Amino acid sequence: MEMENDGEKIAGKRVPLKRSRMDFEDDDESTEDYSEYNRSDKDEGGWRTENDSKDSNDEQEIEEHEYTTSDDPARPIKIRLFLADEGFSESKWMKNFVAECTCDGITVANALARMEEPSEETCDVAFHIFDRYGTVQAKCKDHPVQRGTGIWGNEIDHGPFFLLEKLHVTALELRRKGLGRKVVSLLLEKAKKFLQHERPDGEDADLIYSSDEAFERAWTLHALVSPGYLTADIEPQLKGKSAEERLTTKYRNQSGAIDFWRSCGFRRIGASRCFALSFDLQHQSRALAEVCDFDPRRSNAEDLENEELEMIYEADSWTNVKELKMERLRDVLSLHHASLTLTDKELRAFFIAHANDKIGWDRVTNSEATLLHLTACEIKPLSTQ
């Protein structure tokens, strides 16, 4: 989601829709208070046009709130919340949750969230933390490192999720004034009420869901967010800067985004880039202090290389970045390059030919991968012997 920035009805019986990863695959495929707080490479205005805002035909359940800043003098801000289908689906579950904030008639902030709405952000989260069966990847729950704090288990495997996709305070003077947190709080409350309205009474829970426990799991809502920054917001800060300076700027904005969402109650899922919030006040994530949340270790060397390659691509969009990256690897770590490009038999012969050479057998890539790790991941058994 850009920073300060699930269910369907079948034959009258409501059941929550938890998309499996397969739902996001092609048919032929097997296999962070800041002003903008969610990852996106899209322009911040791309999701809703001015004409859309003026046309309220698709707006439902409109709410109006007011927030007063702590400025001197204080400034009243009107916050308008509503649901919108926006042409995606007529299903009453497929909803966009929109927030528009105005001050003196001028738009100063906007937000977009989705209740399991198919979108680029939904797909990004789905692929990143869910497996093909729609359950959280095992490593996020069981791996000694990738599980992070270990506060998230199987509970996210069930029920709908509320994806906070975009939050952008466009008025710079209103950033870090609590407006972003207020909007998030209102959106979360609206999502909670929406689910309560759709939730059946549970009278026939045993028949439809097999047990009361299954019924509760099926109607337990979690909010998800993937903290990031708006490209359009950060671009002016990157102009004329070196790769190191650009990377430092991006780190700072990313950290600010993460801090913002943690202040809203979200905690990291395992070691992933996604964060979740439980609406259950007794959930263990609610007792975890912000400073105790898990942060995975960064590979500065890899990030710097990627930033350098991004700068090259920005200067010449015809550049084959993947090819250039492999050329760099070949020039510095020829063994590691060979493990990625040669067949198993060719690689084994290459290793034998260079067995006595001191050409980096014990070195690691910028992503800290050893030669053995790369070879094993490429499934080359002859070469790993």
C-alpha positions as CSV (number, residue, x, y, z in Angstrom):
1,M,0.0,0.0,0.0
2,E,1.2,3.5,-0.7
3,M,2.0,5.3,2.5
4,E,0.6,8.4,4.2
5,N,0.8,8.0,3.1
6,D,-13.2,-12.2,1.9
7,G,-16.5,-13.8,0.8
8,E,-19.2,-14.6,-1.7
9,K,-22.8,-15.8,-1.6
10,I,-23.7,-19.1,-3.1
11,A,-27.3,-20.3,-3.2
12,G,-28.3,-18.1,-0.3
13,K,-25.6,-19.4,1.9
14,R,-22.8,-16.9,2.6
15,V,-19.3,-18.3,2.8
16,P,-16.1,-16.3,3.0
17,L,-13.9,-16.2,0.0
18,K,-10.2,-16.8,0.7
19,R,-8.5,-16.8,-2.6
20,S,-5.9,-19.5,-3.2
21,R,-2.8,-18.6,-5.1
22,M,-4.1,-20.5,-8.0
23,D,-6.7,-17.8,-8.5
24,F,-4.0,-15.3,-9.4
25,E,-2.1,-17.6,-11.8
26,D,-2.6,-17.7,-15.5
27,D,-4.5,-20.8,-16.8
28,D,-1.4,-22.1,-18.6
29,E,1.0,-21.5,-15.7
30,S,1.9,-24.3,-13.3
31,T,3.6,-23.4,-11.1
32,E,5.2,3.1,6.9
33,D,2.7,9.4,10.6
34,Y,4.2,9.9,7.0
35,S,2.2,11.0,4.0
36,E,2.2,8.1,1.6
37,Y,2.2,4.6,3.0
38,N,1.9,1.7,0.5
39,R,3.9,0.2,-2.2
40,S,3.0,1.3,-5.7
41,D,4.7,2.3,-8.9
42,K,1.4,3.9,-10.1
43,D,0.8,7.6,-10.1
44,E,-1.2,8.4,-6.9
45,G,-4.1,9.6,-8.9
46,G,-4.5,6.6,-11.1
47,W,-7.1,4.7,-9.1
48,R,-9.8,7.4,-9.1
49,T,-10.3,10.3,-11.5
50,E,-11.9,13.6,-10.9
51,N,-15.0,12.6,-12.9
52,D,-15.3,9.5,-10.8
53,S,-15.4,11.6,-7.7
54,K,-18.2,13.7,-9.0
55,D,-20.3,10.8,-10.0
56,S,-21.8,9.3,-6.8
57,N,-24.0,6.8,-8.5
58,D,-21.7,3.9,-7.4
59,E,-21.2,5.3,-3.9
60,Q,-22.9,3.4,-1.1
61,E,-23.0,3.6,2.7
62,I,-21.6,7.1,2.8
63,E,-20.3,8.4,6.1
64,E,-19.0,11.9,6.9
65,H,-16.6,12.6,9.7
66,E,-14.6,15.6,10.9
67,Y,-11.0,15.7,12.2
68,T,-9.4,18.7,13.7
69,T,-5.7,19.1,13.5
70,S,-3.5,20.2,16.4
71,D,-2.3,23.2,14.5
72,D,-2.6,26.8,15.7
73,P,-5.1,27.7,14.5
74,A,-6.7,24.3,14.4
75,R,-8.0,23.2,10.9
76,P,-11.2,21.2,10.5
77,I,-10.9,18.4,7.9
78,K,-13.9,16.7,6.5
79,I,-13.5,12.9,5.9
80,R,-15.9,11.2,3.6
81,L,-16.1,7.4,3.6
82,F,-18.0,5.3,1.1
83,L,-18.1,1.9,-0.6
84,A,-17.8,1.7,-4.4
85,D,-18.0,-1.2,-6.9
86,E,-16.2,0.8,-9.6
87,G,-17.2,-1.7,-12.2
88,F,-15.2,-4.6,-10.9
89,S,-18.0,-6.8,-9.7
90,E,-21.6,-6.6,-8.6
91,S,-20.9,-9.0,-5.8
92,K,-21.7,-7.4,-2.5
93,W,-18.5,-8.8,-1.1
94,M,-16.3,-7.3,-3.8
95,K,-16.1,-3.7,-2.4
96,N,-13.8,-0.8,-2.6
97,F,-13.6,1.2,0.6
98,V,-12.8,4.8,-0.3
99,A,-11.8,7.8,1.9
100,E,-11.7,11.4,0.7
101,C,-10.4,14.2,2.9
102,T,-11.0,17.8,2.2
103,C,-10.1,21.1,3.9
104,D,-11.7,24.3,2.8
105,G,-13.1,22.5,-0.2
106,I,-9.7,21.2,-1.3
107,T,-8.8,17.5,-1.4
108,V,-5.9,17.0,1.0
109,A,-5.8,13.2,1.4
110,N,-7.3,10.0,0.0
111,A,-7.3,6.4,0.7
112,L,-8.3,3.1,-0.9
113,A,-8.9,-0.3,0.7
114,R,-10.5,-3.5,-0.6
115,M,-12.4,-6.3,0.8
116,E,-10.8,-9.1,-1.2
117,E,-11.0,-7.0,-4.4
118,P,-8.9,-8.4,-7.3
119,S,-6.2,-5.9,-7.9
120,E,-2.4,-5.6,-8.5
121,E,-1.9,-5.1,-4.8
122,T,-4.0,-8.0,-3.8
123,C,-2.1,-10.2,-6.2
124,D,1.2,-8.9,-4.8
125,V,0.2,-9.8,-1.2
126,A,-1.3,-13.2,-2.3
127,F,1.9,-14.3,-4.1
128,H,4.1,-13.0,-1.3
129,I,2.6,-14.6,1.8
130,F,0.1,-17.2,0.6
131,D,0.8,-20.6,-1.0
132,R,-1.2,-22.0,-3.9
133,Y,-3.8,-23.3,-1.5
134,G,-4.6,-19.9,0.0
135,T,-2.8,-20.5,3.3
136,V,0.1,-18.6,4.8
137,Q,3.4,-20.0,3.6
138,A,4.8,-22.5,6.1
139,K,8.1,-20.6,6.4
140,C,6.2,-17.6,7.8
141,K,4.8,-19.8,10.6
142,D,7.4,-22.5,11.3
143,H,10.9,-21.5,10.0
144,P,13.3,-20.6,12.8
145,V,14.2,-17.3,11.1
146,Q,11.5,-16.6,8.5
147,R,8.7,-17.0,11.1
148,G,9.9,-13.7,12.7
149,T,8.2,-13.1,16.0
150,G,6.0,-16.1,15.5
151,I,2.8,-14.2,16.4
152,W,1.0,-15.2,13.3
153,G,-0.2,-18.8,12.7
154,N,-3.0,-20.4,10.9
155,E,-5.6,-17.7,11.8
156,I,-4.9,-15.8,8.6
157,D,-5.6,-19.0,6.6
158,H,-9.3,-18.5,7.2
159,G,-11.9,-15.8,6.6
160,P,-11.9,-12.6,4.6
161,F,-9.1,-10.0,4.5
162,F,-9.2,-6.2,4.3
163,L,-6.4,-4.9,2.2
164,L,-5.3,-1.3,2.8
165,E,-4.0,-0.5,-0.7
166,K,-3.4,3.2,-0.7
167,L,-3.2,6.1,1.8
168,H,-1.9,9.4,0.6
169,V,-1.9,12.8,2.4
170,T,-1.3,15.0,-0.5
171,A,-1.1,18.3,1.5
172,L,2.4,18.4,2.8
173,E,1.5,20.7,5.7
174,L,-1.0,18.1,7.0
175,R,1.5,15.3,7.2
176,R,2.5,14.0,10.7
177,K,-0.6,15.6,12.1
178,G,-2.5,12.4,12.9
179,L,-4.7,12.6,9.8
180,G,-3.4,9.3,8.3
181,R,-4.0,7.4,11.5
182,K,-7.5,8.8,11.7
183,V,-8.3,7.7,8.2
184,V,-6.9,4.2,8.8
185,S,-9.0,3.9,12.1
186,L,-12.2,4.9,10.3
187,L,-11.6,2.5,7.4
188,L,-10.9,-0.4,9.8
189,E,-14.1,0.4,11.7
190,K,-16.1,0.6,8.5
191,A,-14.7,-2.8,7.4
192,K,-15.5,-4.3,10.7
193,K,-19.1,-3.1,10.5
194,F,-19.4,-4.3,7.0
195,L,-18.4,-7.8,8.0
196,Q,-20.8,-7.8,10.9
197,H,-23.7,-6.8,8.6
198,E,-22.9,-9.7,6.2
199,R,-22.2,-12.3,8.9
200,P,-25.1,-14.8,9.3
201,D,-26.5,-15.5,12.7
202,G,-24.7,-18.9,13.0
203,E,-27.9,-20.8,13.7
204,D,-27.1,-23.4,11.1
205,A,-23.3,-23.1,11.6
206,D,-22.9,-26.9,12.3
207,L,-24.7,-27.7,9.0
208,I,-22.8,-25.3,6.8
209,Y,-19.4,-25.0,8.5
210,S,-19.2,-28.4,10.3
211,S,-18.6,-26.7,13.6
212,D,-19.0,-23.5,15.6
213,E,-15.2,-23.1,15.5
214,A,-15.1,-23.4,11.8
215,F,-17.9,-20.8,11.5
216,E,-15.9,-18.3,13.7
217,R,-12.7,-18.9,11.7
218,A,-14.6,-18.3,8.5
219,W,-15.9,-15.0,9.6
220,T,-12.8,-13.6,11.3
221,L,-11.5,-10.5,9.6
222,H,-7.8,-9.5,9.3
223,A,-6.4,-6.4,7.7
224,L,-3.3,-6.6,5.6
225,V,-0.9,-4.0,4.3
226,S,2.4,-4.0,2.4
227,P,4.1,-0.8,3.5
228,G,5.9,1.3,0.9
229,Y,6.2,4.7,-0.6
230,L,4.6,6.5,-3.6
231,T,7.0,6.7,-6.5
232,A,5.7,10.1,-7.5
233,D,6.3,11.4,-4.0
234,I,9.9,10.2,-3.7
235,E,11.1,10.9,-7.3
236,P,12.0,14.6,-6.6
237,Q,14.3,13.4,-3.7
238,L,16.2,11.1,-6.0
239,K,17.1,13.5,-8.8
240,G,20.9,14.1,-9.2
241,K,21.7,11.7,-6.4
242,S,24.2,8.8,-6.4
243,A,23.1,5.2,-6.0
244,E,24.1,5.3,-2.3
245,E,22.2,8.5,-1.7
246,R,19.1,7.2,-3.5
247,L,19.2,4.0,-1.5
248,T,19.5,5.9,1.8
249,T,16.5,8.0,0.8
250,K,14.5,4.9,-0.1
251,Y,15.5,3.2,3.2
252,R,14.4,6.3,5.2
253,N,11.0,6.5,3.4
254,Q,10.4,2.7,3.7
255,S,11.3,2.8,7.4
256,G,8.9,5.7,8.0
257,A,6.1,3.8,6.2
258,I,6.7,0.7,8.4
259,D,6.7,2.8,11.6
260,F,3.4,4.4,10.5
261,W,1.6,1.1,10.1
262,R,3.0,-0.3,13.3
263,S,1.6,2.8,15.1
264,C,-1.8,1.8,13.6
265,G,-1.5,-1.7,15.2
266,F,-0.1,-3.7,12.3
267,R,2.7,-6.3,12.9
268,R,4.9,-8.1,10.4
269,I,3.9,-11.5,9.1
270,G,6.9,-13.7,9.6
271,A,9.9,-12.1,7.8
272,S,7.8,-11.0,4.8
273,R,7.2,-7.4,3.8
274,C,3.5,-7.7,4.6
275,F,1.9,-6.7,7.9
276,A,-1.4,-7.8,9.4
277,L,-3.8,-6.5,12.1
278,S,-6.1,-8.7,14.1
279,F,-9.5,-7.2,15.1
280,D,-9.3,-9.6,18.1
281,L,-8.1,-7.5,21.0
282,Q,-6.9,-10.7,22.8
283,H,-4.7,-11.7,19.8
284,Q,-1.0,-12.0,20.8
285,S,-0.1,-9.4,18.2
286,R,-2.0,-6.8,20.2
287,A,0.4,-7.3,23.1
288,L,3.6,-7.0,21.0
289,A,5.2,-3.6,21.3
290,E,6.2,-1.8,18.1
291,V,9.9,-1.9,19.0
292,C,9.6,-5.7,19.5
293,D,8.3,-6.4,16.0
294,F,10.6,-8.3,13.7
295,D,12.7,-6.7,11.0
296,P,14.6,-9.0,8.5
297,R,18.2,-8.3,7.9
298,R,18.9,-6.3,4.7
299,S,21.5,-7.1,2.1
300,N,23.0,-3.7,1.5
301,A,25.3,-5.0,-1.2
302,E,22.4,-6.5,-3.2
303,D,20.2,-3.4,-2.7
304,L,23.0,-1.1,-3.9
305,E,23.6,-3.2,-7.0
306,N,19.9,-3.2,-7.8
307,E,19.8,0.6,-7.3
308,E,22.8,1.0,-9.7
309,L,21.0,-1.2,-12.2
310,E,17.8,0.8,-11.8
311,M,19.8,4.0,-12.6
312,I,21.2,2.5,-15.7
313,Y,17.8,1.4,-16.8
314,E,16.3,4.9,-16.1
315,A,19.0,6.4,-18.4
316,D,18.4,3.8,-21.1
317,S,15.2,1.8,-21.0
318,W,16.5,-0.5,-23.7
319,T,19.1,-1.9,-21.2
320,N,18.7,-5.6,-20.5
321,V,19.1,-5.4,-16.7
322,K,19.0,-9.1,-16.1
323,E,21.7,-9.7,-18.7
324,L,23.8,-6.9,-17.3
325,K,23.5,-8.3,-13.8
326,M,24.7,-11.7,-15.0
327,E,27.6,-10.1,-16.8
328,R,28.6,-8.5,-13.5
329,L,28.4,-11.8,-11.7
330,R,30.5,-13.5,-14.3
331,D,33.2,-10.9,-14.0
332,V,33.4,-11.1,-10.2
333,L,32.3,-14.7,-9.3
334,S,32.8,-16.9,-12.4
335,L,32.0,-20.1,-10.4
336,H,28.7,-18.7,-9.2
337,H,27.8,-17.5,-12.7
338,A,28.5,-20.9,-14.1
339,S,26.3,-22.6,-11.5
340,L,23.4,-20.5,-12.8
341,T,24.1,-20.8,-16.5
342,L,25.6,-24.2,-17.3
343,T,23.9,-27.6,-17.3
344,D,24.6,-30.0,-14.5
345,K,27.1,-32.0,-16.5
346,E,28.8,-28.9,-17.9
347,L,29.0,-27.4,-14.4
348,R,30.5,-30.5,-12.9
349,A,33.2,-30.5,-15.6
350,F,33.8,-26.8,-15.0
351,F,34.2,-27.4,-11.3
352,I,36.7,-30.2,-11.9
353,A,38.7,-28.1,-14.3
354,H,39.0,-25.3,-11.8
355,A,39.3,-27.5,-8.6
356,N,42.7,-26.2,-7.8
357,D,42.1,-22.6,-8.7
358,K,41.6,-19.9,-6.1
359,I,38.7,-18.2,-7.8
360,G,36.2,-17.7,-5.1
361,W,35.0,-21.1,-3.9
362,D,34.2,-19.7,-0.5
363,R,32.8,-16.3,-1.6
364,V,29.2,-15.3,-1.5
365,T,27.0,-13.2,-3.9
366,N,25.6,-9.8,-3.0
367,S,22.5,-11.7,-1.8
368,E,24.8,-13.7,0.5
369,A,24.3,-16.9,-1.4
370,T,27.1,-19.5,-1.2
371,L,28.2,-21.5,-4.3
372,L,26.7,-24.7,-2.8
373,H,23.4,-22.9,-2.1
374,L,23.1,-21.6,-5.7
375,T,24.0,-25.0,-7.1
376,A,21.5,-26.9,-4.9
377,C,18.7,-24.4,-5.7
378,E,19.4,-25.0,-9.4
379,I,18.8,-28.7,-8.7
380,K,22.2,-29.9,-10.1
381,P,23.0,-33.0,-8.1
382,L,26.1,-34.0,-10.0
383,S,27.7,-30.7,-9.2
384,T,26.9,-30.7,-5.5
385,Q,28.7,-34.0,-4.9
